[in-house]
């Protein structure tokens, strides 16, 4: 999607994160803070998940980020009306002074990694500036949908997730803030504890601003919302409130994200047929082992080259060592070697296109699923084929993004993703 932005004849600028008056739920007016939160809008994809969140609390944020009505225009006006009513009733209220917000996620039992970052209003920039790096393409209808919602509500309803590599003064300021009493603490039903602090001290804000100005960020989650920010910015005269967009910035030098693969479920293709079509174009090994053992074997094979696990017939089948002649025919030239050697690239160009003849953009033929066990179980129940992938390292994604190269569709899943509903940004406040 090509969006014309504002031209700026200035020296290159890094990340510019601005304090804002966060809009937050009044904990005295809702059932609980956990009951009004939601995963990001694009994670709440099934009707049962949507209905569960709607039933959790009449003020759940999903009523703003995914309003339900017959047309986009009615949905957007419904969300705007809901936001106005909640503001008038004090369900949501702006903080008294602008702030950055330190945000932390960790399993409530203390196990697992700690993720900590800072939420603020980031200057929206164009890809050619090299400040915010996308690694996925976007679909124009999705951008149009999000833009309509943001125009109607005059708000950024949920932060997108960006990463940078710093380990410097900004992270030190974030950690100092996290030693203070938090604004809120809540544990969501997935067992994750969320804590939020406001950072308002002028000296600390200056430290964060000066450090971030030296860095660029990678979009980990939220490509469509970032493209929406760019679209809204291009529509207005500068300067204006859409010059900024709500983000969570995480320093992965200090707080590494989990990078998981997104698996494929191939409807209507039994495993036996999938293997027969592969023939001798890959080395195929049958593994009568458990899922964890099969994933371990996949990781070992992926360290040597392209590798995939097929499942759905009760066992696992490891595909690796693709025929070089197949790759030469199937994988497009004109891309960096790192892109041509990605598992997702080989999957889509060699396996899906050349061998199985399955269109990647057809929901009738292929589903994209994050959970490994669920992908296998769905394949076994439906008689299809699960294709399991090994995760791509963040450094590979970042380096390709620096080169301006987009990844194949659904190559990575970064997490944990920030909960929606803990802090919002209304552009007119």
C-alpha positions in Angstrom: 0.0 0.0 0.0 1.6 3.2 -1.1 0.6 6.2 1.1 1.9 9.6 0.3 3.1 11.2 3.5 4.3 14.7 4.5 7.8 15.5 3.1 10.3 16.8 5.6 13.5 18.3 4.4 15.3 17.7 7.7 18.1 15.5 9.0 17.2 11.9 9.6 15.2 11.4 12.8 15.0 8.4 15.1 12.1 7.4 17.3 10.1 10.3 18.7 7.9 9.2 21.5 5.5 11.8 23.0 3.7 11.8 26.3 -0.1 11.9 26.1 -3.1 11.9 28.4 -4.0 8.3 28.5 -7.6 7.3 28.6 -8.2 4.5 31.2 -11.0 2.6 32.8 -12.2 3.8 36.2 -11.7 0.5 38.3 -14.7 1.6 40.5 -17.0 1.6 37.5 -16.3 -1.8 35.9 -16.5 -5.4 37.2 -12.7 -5.7 37.1 -9.9 -4.4 34.9 -9.3 -7.9 33.6 -12.9 -8.2 32.5 -12.7 -5.2 30.3 -9.5 -6.1 28.5 -9.2 -8.0 25.2 -6.5 -9.4 22.9 -5.7 -7.1 19.9 -8.6 -6.9 17.5 -7.0 -9.2 14.9 -6.6 -12.0 17.5 -10.3 -12.0 18.3 -11.3 -13.6 15.1 -13.9 -16.3 16.1 -17.4 -15.4 17.0 -17.2 -17.5 20.2 -14.2 -15.4 21.3 -16.0 -12.2 20.6 -19.1 -13.3 22.4 -17.1 -14.4 25.4 -15.5 -11.0 25.7 -18.8 -9.2 25.3 -20.3 -11.3 28.0 -17.4 -10.7 30.4 -18.4 -7.1 31.1 -20.8 -4.6 29.4 -17.8 -2.2 29.1 -15.3 -4.7 27.5 -13.0 -2.9 25.1 -14.1 -5.3 22.3 -17.2 -3.2 21.9 -15.0 -0.4 20.7 -12.4 -2.3 18.7 -14.8 -4.8 17.1 -18.3 -3.2 17.1 -21.0 -5.5 15.7 -23.4 -4.1 13.1 -24.5 -4.7 9.5 -22.3 -2.2 7.7 -18.9 -0.6 8.4 -20.5 2.9 8.6 -23.0 1.7 11.3 -20.2 -0.2 13.1 -18.0 2.8 13.3 -20.7 5.2 14.4 -21.7 2.7 17.0 -18.2 2.5 18.4 -18.0 6.3 18.4 -21.3 6.6 20.2 -20.2 4.0 22.7 -17.0 5.8 23.4 -18.8 9.1 23.9 -21.3 7.5 26.3 -18.5 5.8 28.3 -16.6 9.1 28.6 -19.7 11.0 29.7 -20.5 8.4 32.3 -16.9 8.3 33.6 -16.4 4.6 32.6 -13.3 5.9 30.8 -11.5 9.0 32.0 -8.3 10.8 30.8 -5.4 11.0 33.1 -4.8 14.6 34.4 -1.4 15.1 32.8 0.4 13.8 29.8 2.6 10.8 30.5 4.5 7.9 29.0 3.3 4.5 30.4 5.6 1.7 31.4 3.8 -1.6 30.8 4.8 -5.0 32.1 3.6 -8.5 31.3 4.5 -11.7 33.0 2.9 -15.0 34.0 1.2 -14.5 37.3 3.1 -17.4 38.9 6.4 -15.6 38.1 7.5 -18.3 35.6 8.3 -17.4 32.0 10.0 -14.3 30.7 9.3 -10.7 31.8 8.3 -8.3 29.1 8.5 -4.6 29.9 8.2 -1.6 27.5 6.9 1.9 27.2 3.6 3.1 25.7 3.5 6.5 24.1 2.4 8.5 21.0 5.0 7.9 18.3 5.7 10.2 15.4 4.3 8.5 12.3 6.9 8.1 9.6 7.2 6.7 6.1 9.1 3.5 5.4 11.8 5.3 3.4 12.8 7.2 6.5 14.0 4.0 8.0 12.6 4.8 11.4 9.8 2.2 11.7 10.5 -0.9 9.7 7.6 -3.1 8.5 8.3 -6.7 7.5 4.9 -7.7 6.2 2.6 -6.4 3.4 -0.8 -5.1 4.3 -4.3 -5.6 2.7 -6.0 -2.4 1.7 -9.5 -3.4 2.9 -8.2 -4.0 6.4 -6.5 -0.7 6.5 -9.6 1.0 5.2 -11.6 -0.7 8.0 -9.3 0.4 10.8 -9.1 3.9 9.3 -12.9 4.2 9.3 -13.0 3.2 13.0 -10.2 5.6 14.0 -11.8 8.5 12.1 -15.2 7.9 13.8 -13.8 7.5 17.3 -11.0 10.0 16.9 -8.9 7.6 18.9 -6.1 5.0 18.9 -8.0 2.3 20.8 -5.1 -0.1 21.3 -1.3 0.1 21.0 0.6 -1.8 18.3 3.8 -3.6 19.3 7.2 -2.3 18.1 10.7 -3.6 19.1 14.1 -1.9 19.1 17.6 -2.8 20.2 18.8 -0.4 22.8 19.8 -1.6 26.2 20.6 2.0 27.1 19.3 5.0 29.1 15.7 4.6 28.1 15.5 1.1 29.4 17.2 2.2 32.6 14.5 4.9 33.1 11.8 2.3 32.4 13.3 0.0 35.1 13.5 2.9 37.6 9.8 3.7 37.0 8.9 0.0 37.4 10.2 0.1 41.0 7.5 2.6 41.9 3.9 1.7 43.0 2.0 0.9 39.7 -1.1 2.7 38.5 -2.8 -0.7 38.0 -2.3 -4.4 38.4 -4.5 -7.0 36.9 -4.3 -10.7 35.9 -6.2 -11.8 32.8 -7.9 -15.2 32.4 -4.9 -16.5 30.5 -2.8 -16.2 33.7 -0.8 -13.2 32.6 -0.2 -10.4 35.1 -0.3 -6.8 33.6 1.1 -3.8 35.4 1.1 -0.2 34.3 3.0 2.9 35.6 2.9 6.5 34.4 6.2 8.2 33.7 5.8 12.0 34.1 9.1 13.2 35.6 10.6 15.8 33.1 14.1 14.6 33.6 13.2 11.0 33.0 11.1 11.9 30.0 14.1 13.7 28.5 16.3 10.6 29.1 13.8 8.4 27.2 13.4 11.0 24.4 17.1 11.4 23.8 17.9 7.7 23.9 15.1 6.7 21.6 16.0 9.4 19.1 19.1 7.2 18.3 17.1 4.1 17.3 14.8 2.6 14.7 12.0 0.1 15.5 10.7 -3.1 13.9 6.9 -3.6 13.7 6.4 -6.8 15.6 2.6 -6.7 15.6 0.2 -4.2 14.1 1.2 -3.7 10.4 -2.3 -2.8 9.4 -2.7 -0.3 12.2 0.6 1.4 11.4 -0.5 1.7 7.7 -3.7 3.2 9.1 -1.7 5.8 11.1 0.2 6.7 7.9 -3.1 7.0 5.9 -4.7 9.2 8.5 -1.5 11.4 8.7 -1.5 11.8 4.9 -5.1 13.0 4.9 -4.6 16.0 7.2 -2.6 19.2 7.1 0.5 19.2 9.2 0.9 19.5 12.1 -2.1 17.7 13.5 -3.2 15.0 16.0 -2.8 12.2 13.5 1.0 12.9 13.2 1.2 10.5 16.2 0.1 7.0 16.8 -0.2 4.8 19.9 2.5 2.2 20.3 4.2 -0.1 22.8 8.0 0.0 22.4 9.9 -3.0 23.8 13.7 -3.1 24.0 14.4 -6.7 22.9 18.1 -6.3 23.8 16.9 -6.4 27.4 13.4 -8.0 27.1 13.5 -10.5 24.2 10.1 -11.3 22.7 8.9 -14.8 22.0 8.9 -15.4 18.2 6.7 -18.2 17.2 5.9 -19.8 13.9 2.4 -19.6 12.3 1.4 -23.0 11.1 -0.7 -24.0 8.1 -3.7 -26.3 8.0 -4.5 -27.6 4.5 -8.1 -28.5 4.2 -9.0 -31.4 2.0 -5.5 -32.6 1.5 -4.9 -35.9 3.4 -1.4 -36.5 4.6 -0.9 -39.5 2.3 -1.8 -37.4 -0.7 0.5 -34.6 0.4 3.4 -37.0 0.8 2.8 -38.8 -2.5 2.9 -35.4 -4.3 6.2 -34.5 -2.6 7.8 -37.7 -3.9 11.6 -37.4 -3.8 11.6 -33.6 -4.0 12.3 -33.5 -0.3 13.9 -36.0 2.0 11.0 -37.5 4.0 11.3 -39.2 7.4 8.5 -40.9 9.3 8.5 -40.0 13.0 6.4 -42.2 15.4 7.1 -39.9 18.3 5.3 -37.3 20.6 4.7 -33.8 19.4 7.5 -32.3 21.6 9.9 -34.8 20.2 8.8 -34.1 16.7 9.3 -30.4 17.2 12.7 -31.0 18.5 13.6 -33.0 15.4 12.2 -30.1 13.3 14.4 -27.6 15.1 17.5 -29.7 14.5 16.7 -30.1 10.8 15.8 -26.4 10.4 19.3 -25.5 11.8 20.7 -27.2 8.6 18.2 -25.8 6.0 14.6 -25.8 5.1 12.4 -28.2 7.1 8.8 -28.9 7.8 6.6 -31.3 9.8 3.5 -32.8 8.3 0.9 -34.2 10.6 -2.7 -35.2 10.5 -2.6 -39.0 10.3 -1.6 -39.7 13.8 2.2 -39.5 13.2 4.7 -36.9 12.0 6.6 -36.7 8.8 9.8 -34.6 8.6 10.5 -33.0 5.3 14.0 -31.5 4.7 16.8 -31.3 2.2 14.7 -29.9 -0.7 15.8 -30.7 -4.2 18.0 -27.7 -5.4 16.5 -28.0 -8.8 13.0 -27.5 -7.3 14.2 -24.4 -5.4 15.8 -23.0 -8.6 12.5 -23.4 -10.4 10.1 -22.3 -7.7 11.7 -19.6 -5.6 11.6 -16.2 -7.3 15.0 -14.5 -8.1 15.6 -10.9 -7.3 15.3 -11.2 -3.6 18.1 -11.4 -0.9 19.4 -14.8 -0.2 18.0 -14.6 3.4 14.5 -14.2 1.9 14.9 -17.0 -0.6 16.0 -19.4 2.0 13.2 -18.7 4.5 11.0 -21.7 5.4 7.9 -19.7 4.7 9.2 -18.7 1.2 10.0 -22.3 0.3 6.7 -23.5 1.7 4.6 -21.0 -0.3 6.6 -21.1 -3.6 7.8 -24.8 -3.7 5.3 -26.8 -1.7 2.0 -24.9 -1.9 2.4 -23.5 -5.4 4.5 -26.0 -7.3 3.7 -29.3 -5.6 0.3 -29.1 -3.9 -1.2 -26.3 -6.1 -2.9 -24.7 -3.1 -3.6 -20.9 -3.3 -2.2 -19.2 -0.1 -5.0 -16.6 0.0 -8.0 -19.0 -0.1 -9.7 -19.7 3.3 -11.4 -22.7 1.7 -8.0 -24.4 1.2 -5.7 -23.1 3.9 -5.9 -21.8 7.5 -3.2 -20.0 9.5 -3.0 -21.2 13.1 -0.7 -20.1 15.9 -1.2 -23.0 18.3 0.9 -26.1 17.4 -1.2 -28.7 19.1 -4.5 -27.2 17.8 -3.2 -27.3 14.2 -2.4 -31.0 14.5 -5.7 -31.8 16.2 -7.7 -29.9 13.6 -5.9 -31.8 10.8 -6.6 -35.1 12.5 -10.3 -34.3 12.9 -10.8 -33.0 9.4 -8.6 -35.3 7.5 -6.3 -32.5 6.3 -2.6 -31.9 6.6 -0.9 -29.8 9.2 2.3 -28.1 8.1 4.3 -27.1 11.1 7.2 -24.6 10.8 10.2 -23.6 13.0 10.2 -20.0 14.2 12.3 -17.4 12.4 14.8 -15.5 14.6 14.1 -11.8 15.2 17.5 -10.8 13.9 16.6 -12.3 10.5 13.3 -10.4 10.4 15.0 -7.2 11.4 17.7 -7.5 8.8 15.3 -8.2 6.0 13.2 -5.2 7.1 16.3 -3.0 7.1 16.7 -4.0 3.4 13.2 -3.1 2.7 12.2 -6.7 2.0 8.8 -7.9 3.2 8.4 -11.5 4.6 6.1 -14.0 3.1 2.6 -13.8 4.5 2.1 -15.1 8.1 5.8 -15.8 8.6 6.1 -14.9 12.3 4.1 -14.2 15.5 5.8 -12.0 18.0 4.5 -12.0 21.6 3.3 -11.5 24.1 1.0 -8.9 22.5 -0.2 -6.0 24.7 -3.7 -6.3 26.1 -6.2 -3.9 24.7 -8.1 -1.7 27.1 -5.4 -0.8 29.6 -4.7 2.6 28.1 -6.2 4.4 25.0 -5.4 7.6 23.2 -8.1 10.1 22.1 -6.5 12.5 19.7 -8.6 15.5 20.9 -7.6 15.3 24.6 
